[in-house]
Amino acid sequence: MLKINYPIIITLFAMSLSSCNSGKKTDPKSEKVEVIPEDIVELRADQIRLAEIKTGSVEMRSLNGTLKTNGIVAAAPQNLATICAPMSGFVKSTRLMPGIKVNKGESLIVIENQEFVDIQLNYLEAKNKLEFAEAEFNRHNELYKENVYSQQNIQQVTADYKNLKAVVNALKQKLMLINISPENLREDNISRSISINSPISGYVEEVNVNLGKFVTPTDAMFKIVNNEKLFLELIFYEKDANKLTKDQKVRFFINNESEEHIAVVTQTGQSIQADKTLKVYASVTGVCKNILPGMYVNAFVETSGNPVTAVPTEAVVNFDDRDYIFIFDKEKEEGGKPFTEYRIIEVKKGVTDGGFTEIVLPTDFDIKTARVVVKGAYTLLSAKKNAGEMAC
C-alpha cells in the first residue's frame, strides 16, 4: 500500500491536471490524439516548481551496509578453565563461591589422600637409590677401563642405573602433577595433602564440591571464566557468506538493552553447516562488565564492498513491492507551453548508507548522461498513480 505524504501537492496536482484523460490528449490545432507512454509522467513548469523537483546523477559509491543476525557470547578455550583433581582425594578445604574473582596461580582447593604420601616416599627412596647406583656406575666404569671388571658386569650396572634414573624421573613428573616441588621435597616435609591452583585469572562460574567430598580426576570441581576476553558466535545464512570478511565491525546488544557494544570479526567459518548456516566469530573490544558467556545477543555487522551505482535514498520510490527511479526524458512545447517528461524505471535496491542507496540498473542504462530525479520522486509517483497514464 502506497503511503502518500504530499496531500496538498496532490490536491493542487488534481486541480491543475483536470484535463488528463487516461494518457490521451488532443491537440486543438490538429485535433490529433496524443498517447503518452505508460512509463512517462508529464509536468508543466509550474508543477515542477510546486513539487520542487530536482535532478542529479547516478554516482559510484562504496556503501556500508548492515547484516542483522543473532548469536551468543562465548569465552575462548584459553579463557575458560574446568578444574579437576589430578588424582583422587578428599576435599580438605576451599573458600570458593560462584562469582568470586581468582588470580592465576591462586590456590583453589586442598585435597588429601594417602596416595600422595606414597608417591613422595617412593620418590625419596628412588632418589637415594639412584645416588648409590650412580656412584657404583662411575666406579665400575673406572674398573672396566683398567680391565679389572668384565663387560657383562658393567652392562648390568649400567642397566640398573638407567632404570633407577627413569623411575626417579617418572616419580618427579607425578610430584609436579600434584603440585609438589621435587626440589623442595625432603624426608621431613612429606605431606598428605596437595593444593590445586588456578590456571587462569577470572571469575568462578561453578562450584561442585564441598568439605569431605571424595573427588576423582573425572569430576569437574570448578569452572572459571575470564570475562575480559570474550567473543561472539554469530549465525548467518549461506547467501551472506560472500559479504563477511575479517576485521568487519560488529555492533551488538544484550538482554534488549539500549547500550551498544562493539566487536570485530576475527574469523569466518570455512564450511556451511547442515542447516545451511555459517558461523562467524568476533572478538569483543573493551571491557563490558555486564556481558557473560552464554548470553544471547542481537548483532549488526557492517559490510562494505567495491563502489556501486547509488543515488540519494529519496530518489528511490516503492510501489506494489517494486522499486523505481524517475529520470528526465525530454523537454517539449505544446500550445505554446513548455512541458517536461520524466520516465519511470524499475530498479533493484541494495544497501543504504549515509543517505545513499545502492541500485541495480537495467543493462542499457547510461549513467553518464542520465539525469535522475533526486528530489520530488514520490510526488511524481503519486501524480502518476492518481492520474493513471498521465498526459496534460
HELIX and SHEET records of a PDB file:
HELIX    1   1 PRO A    7  SER A   16  1                                  10    
HELIX    2   2 ALA A   45  ALA A   51  1                                   7    
HELIX    3   3 PRO A   77  ASN A   79  5                                   3    
HELIX    4   4 GLN A  114  LYS A  145  1                                  32    
HELIX    5   5 GLN A  151  LEU A  177  1                                  27    
HELIX    6   6 PRO A  182  ASN A  184  5                                   3    
HELIX    7   7 GLU A  238  LYS A  243  5                                   6    
HELIX    8   8 THR A  313  ALA A  315  5                                   3    
HELIX    9   9 ALA A  377  ALA A  387  1                                  11    
SHEET    1   A 2 LYS A  24  THR A  26  0                                        
SHEET    2   A 2 VAL A  33  VAL A  35 -1                                        
SHEET    1   B 4 ILE A  40  ARG A  44  0                                        
SHEET    2   B 4 LYS A 337  ASP A 353 -1                                        
SHEET    3   B 4 ARG A 322  GLU A 334 -1                                        
SHEET    4   B 4 VAL A 317  PHE A 319 -1                                        
SHEET    1   C 5 ILE A  40  ARG A  44  0                                        
SHEET    2   C 5 LYS A 337  ASP A 353 -1                                        
SHEET    3   C 5 PHE A 356  VAL A 360 -1                                        
SHEET    4   C 5 VAL A 308  PRO A 312 -1                                        
SHEET    5   C 5 GLU A  59  ARG A  61 -1                                        
SHEET    1   D 2 LYS A  54  GLY A  56  0                                        
SHEET    2   D 2 VAL A 372  LYS A 375 -1                                        
SHEET    1   E 7 ASN A  64  ALA A  75  0                                        
SHEET    2   E 7 LEU A 230  TYR A 237 -1                                        
SHEET    3   E 7 THR A 277  VAL A 284 -1                                        
SHEET    4   E 7 HIS A 261  THR A 268 -1                                        
SHEET    5   E 7 LYS A 249  ILE A 254 -1                                        
SHEET    6   E 7 TYR A 296  SER A 304 -1                                        
SHEET    7   E 7 ASN A  64  ALA A  75 -1                                        
SHEET    1   F 4 LEU A  80  ILE A  83  0                                        
SHEET    2   F 4 PHE A 222  VAL A 225 -1                                        
SHEET    3   F 4 GLY A 202  VAL A 207 -1                                        
SHEET    4   F 4 LYS A 101  VAL A 102 -1                                        
SHEET    1   G 4 SER A 193  ASN A 197  0                                        
SHEET    2   G 4 SER A 107  GLU A 112 -1                                        
SHEET    3   G 4 GLY A  89  THR A  94 -1                                        
SHEET    4   G 4 PHE A 214  VAL A 215 -1                                        
END                                                                             
